[in-house]
């Protein structure tokens, strides 16, 4: 039986790329034009993108906290 969605979604190149893809995905979901099988996979992709964005924001927030304490720590996105 063939899978109705991609088995592994590519990680976004950046926060901005993830946000842009998420906005486009929400517009497609809200249009109501997607078949039911695609709705689930698109929703799952949206959840992945949202987690990526939240993780990026938390990493930056952590860096800001370090800077606020007068310490400089190199931030490396994961």
N, C-alpha and C positions, 0 to 999 in steps of 0.2 A: 504494500500500500504506500503510495507516494505521500510525502509530507506536504501540508498545505502552506507551510511557511519556511523561511530560511532556518537552517539548523543553528547557524552561528551568525550573529549580526556583527558587522564590523564596528569597532569602537570609533567614535567621532575623533576627528583630528584636533579639535579644540572645543572649548566651552561655547564659543560663538557658533561653530559649525553644528554642535549638538542643539543649541537653542533654535537655530534656523530650521533644522530638520524637524524638531519638535513642533514648531509653529506650523510648518507645512502639513505635518501629520495630523495635527488637531483640525486644521481646515478641511482635510479630506474626510476625517471622521465625522465632523459636523455637517458635511455636505449630504450625508445619507446615501451616497451613490456607491459605496463599497459593498460587495457581496458579503454575506455572513462569514464565510470562511476567512476572508481577508480582515474582517473587523478584529478578530481575536489576535491575529499576528501583528496587526498594526498597533493594537492596544499594548501588546507585550513589548514591541519596539519602543513605544512611547514611555513605558515604565522604565526600560533600560536607559533611555535618554535622560529622563528625569533624575534617575539615580546618579548618572554620570555628572549632570549639572550640579546636583546637591553635593556630591563628593568634591567637585572642584571648588565650590563656594566654601565648603568647610575647610579645605586645605588653605585657601587664601585667608579665611578668618583666623586660622591658627597662626599663620605668618604674621598677621596684623597684631595678634596678641603678643607674639614674641617681640615684635618691633616696639610695641607700646611699653614693654618692660625694659627697654633700652638695650636689648640683645639683638644681634643680627644673625639670622640663621638662613641659609640658602634654602629656598623653596624649590622643590622639584616635583612637578606633577606626576602622579602615578598612573 
